[in-house]
Amino acid sequence: MTNNDILRRIRYTFDFSDSKMIALFTLAEYQVTRGQISDWLKKEDDPAHQKCSDSQLAIFLNGLINDKRGKKEGAQPEVEQRLTNNIIFRKLKIALNLKNEDVLEILGLTGVRISKHELSAFFRKPGHKHYRDCKDQVLRNFLKGLQLKYRPGVEQETASVWKPLKTPRQV
């Protein structure tokens, strides 16, 4: 998954406006323009599309944490220059104040079943012997589960619009 995909999915899941997106970056003490946000959210085939860097996505996620959990006193945490799926997963878990059981429930909404031990391996430090890389499929399903949890009904509405047309009866 690209950083732009992740940013797009989070925005859609929580129905953030451009102003809210700018505010989230501001909470992490980073200034962005509406144009930058718009360019990050465009599809890859759009000529105005701009790539969202790892540090920019990390700043956004830090702003989301500050928004949902409250800003800590003192200096902001150092922004990661290189993001992994594990770091993104951990930041979303922190921002939404989720316990492991909550994460497993959200993954279950998409039909993904993993054990508590497998889940805890994603949140360990990279040097730990039980550390495991979070693959794109797990992160994608987690983001999809967040969408199902925080925007219920949207999935069903879009599904009903795109039903295949019935073929006319042949005479």
N, C-alpha and C positions, 0 to 999 in steps of 0.2 A: 504494500500500500504506500502511496506517496503521502507526503505531509499535506498536500493540497486536498487529497481525498479525506484525510482524517479531519482537517479543518472544516471541510464541507459537511461531513456527516455530523460533527458536533453542532455546528450551526443549525442544521436541519432538525436534529433531535430536540434541541432546546428552544428552537424557533427564535434565535437571536437576530435582532435587526443589525443594520450596519452600525448604528450608534452604540448598541450594546457591545458589539465586537470591538469597536474603538475603545470603549470604556474598560473592557477586560485587558486590553494591552496597556492602557494607562494605569490600571491597578498594579501592573508589574513594572511600572515606571519606564514605559517604552511608548514612544509616539508613533502612530501610524495615521495614514490618511484614508479617507473613504475609497479613493482610487486604488490604493495598494490592496485593501481588503477585496475590492471588486475584482482586481486582476488575479488574486490568489484563488478566488472562488470560481473563476471561469474554467471551462473544460480545456483539456490539453490541446485540442485542435483549434481553439480560438487564437487568433494572432496576438491578442492583448494578454494572453495567459502569462503569468509570472510564477516562477517556482518559489514556494515557501521553504525557506531554509530550516534546518534543524533548530538553530538557535531561535528563530522567529516562532516556530511552533512551541518550543519550550517556554518562551516568554508568554505566549497565549495561555498555555496550560497553567503556568504559575499565576497568571491573572485570574483564571477560572478558579484556582484553589483559593486565592485571596477573596474572590467574590462569594464563593459558597461557604468557606470556612472562617473568613475574617482574616484581615491582614495582620501579620505578626509585627511586633515592635522591632525596631532596629532595621538593619540592612536586609535587603531582599536576598534570597538564596542565589548562589552563583548559577548562571544560566549554562546549561549543557551545550557544548558546541557540536556534539554528536549524539543524536537520539537513537535509541533502539525501541523495538516494540515493547520490551519489558519496562523501560522508563515511562513510555506513554501510558501503558496499562496501569502502572503504579500511580502516576500523577492523576489519572482519571479516578482511580479507586480512592485516593486521598481527597480529591475535590468533592466527590459525591458522598464522602464519609461512609463508604461501604465496608462491611465486614466480609470475611471470606464466604460466609453462607449467602450473603446478598449477591456476591459475584457469581457464585455457583448457580443461584436461582436465575440471574439474568442470562447466563449462558444457557441454562435449561430452556429458556423461552425460545431459543433458536434450535433446540434439539441436541445441543452439545452437552455431553456428560463427561466430566473429568472429576478425579478425586481431589480431596482437600490437599493431599500431598503433592499432586501434580500442580495444583494452583499455587501452593506456597513456594514451589521451585521457581516460578516465574518472578517472585518478589525477593528472592535472595540476591546477595552480592555476587557479581560475576566470578569471583575466585572461589566461591563455596563449592564443595564437592557435589552438592545436590542441585546446584543452579542449572536451569534449563532455559534455552532461548524460546521466547514467545514467537511463534510463527504467525505470518500474516493471517492465516485462516482463523486462529484463535482471536486475534485482535479484531478482525472483521466481524466475527460472530458476536463478540462482546459489544461492539458499537451497534450492531443490528439489534441485539437484546436491549440495549439502552433505548433505542428508538421505539421498540415495542413497549417498553415500560413507561417511558416518559411522553410518548405521543401515541397512546392507544387509539385504535380506530382508524388511524391514517392508513395503515397497511391494508386494512379491509376495504377502505374507501377506494384506494387506487386499484386494488385487485378487482373490485366490482366494475370499475370503468373499463378495464381492459379485457373483459370476457371475449372469447372468440365469437365471431359472428356465426350464426347457424346457416348452414348451406340451404338454399331453396330446394324444396322437394321437386324431384323430377317427375314430370307428367308422362 
